[in-house]
Amino acid sequence: MKFSVSSSELLKQLQVAGSLTAGANPVLPILEDFLFEVENNKLTITASDLET
């Protein structure tokens, strides 16, 4: 699958999602990653700290 996105808009949204995992448990490195989902021309970026 290919998709296009503005790099500045992507960076802005990654910073928002990344703020959720700032200071996350360093024992679980998976918490430093993002999940990208594209459906119906919509990109959803998900991050978790396992608390909220």
Secondary structure in CASP SS format (residue, H / E / C, confidence):
PFRMAT SS
TARGET T0000
AUTHOR 0000-0000-0000
METHOD secondary structure of the structure
MODEL  1
M C 1.00
K C 1.00
F C 1.00
S C 1.00
V C 1.00
S C 1.00
S H 1.00
S H 1.00
E H 1.00
L H 1.00
L H 1.00
K H 1.00
Q H 1.00
L H 1.00
Q H 1.00
V H 1.00
A H 1.00
G H 1.00
S H 1.00
L H 1.00
T H 1.00
A C 1.00
G C 1.00
A C 1.00
N C 1.00
P C 1.00
V C 1.00
L C 1.00
P H 1.00
I H 1.00
L H 1.00
E H 1.00
D C 1.00
F C 1.00
L E 1.00
F E 1.00
E E 1.00
V E 1.00
E E 1.00
N C 1.00
N C 1.00
K E 1.00
L E 1.00
T E 1.00
I E 1.00
T E 1.00
A C 1.00
S C 1.00
D C 1.00
L C 1.00
E C 1.00
T C 1.00
END
